[in-house]
Amino acid sequence: MTSSAEASPMRVTIGLFLLTVVTFLGYSLVLDQRKHTQSIAYNQRGNTFSEQGRYDEAIKNYQQAIKIRVNFAEPYNNLANALVRKGKLQEPVSYYKKAIQLNSNYSEAYSNLGNVLGKQGKLDEAMEQYQKALKINPDLFQVHNSLVILLA
C-alpha cells in the first residue's frame, strides 16, 4: 500500500498534465474562434466590395476568407457570385458545388448554381438545382421565377 507521501508526487504530475491538456484545448478553441471571426470579416468585406461593384477586391476578400477557414460555405458561394458578375460562367460552378458540399442545405447556392447552369444553356441541370433549392426552402420566390423563365 502506498503512503500519502508517495501518492502526492503522482497526483501533482497528473494534475499538471491535466492542466496542460485543458490549457491546450482552451487555446485551440480560442484560435479556432478567432479564425472563424476573421473569415466572417473577410467575407463581409467581400460583400461590401461586391455591392459597390468592386468585384476584383471582393474576390480577393472571399479568397482570403476561404484560406483562413476552408470549411466555411458562404465565401465559396459569394466568390462564385462575384465571378459571375464579372462575366465568368465556368469557374463559378466549382465554387457553388463546394459551398453545397460544405452545407447541403444551402438553398441559395443551389439556386445560384441553377442560374449559372441556365446561362450556360444546361437547362436540365439548372432545373435540377432549382428543384433542390425549393425542396430545402419552398418559399424562395426568385427560384420559382427562375423556373418559370427556364420553362418558358
Secondary structure, 3 states (H helix, E strand, C coil): CCCHHHHHHHHHHHHHHHHHHHHHHHHHHHHHHHHHHHHHHHHHHHHHHHHCCCHHHHHHHHHHHHHHCCCCHHHHHHHHHHHHHCCCCCHHHHHHHHHHHHCCCCHHHHHHHHHHHHHCCCHHHHHHHHHHHHHHCCCCHHHHHHHHHHHC
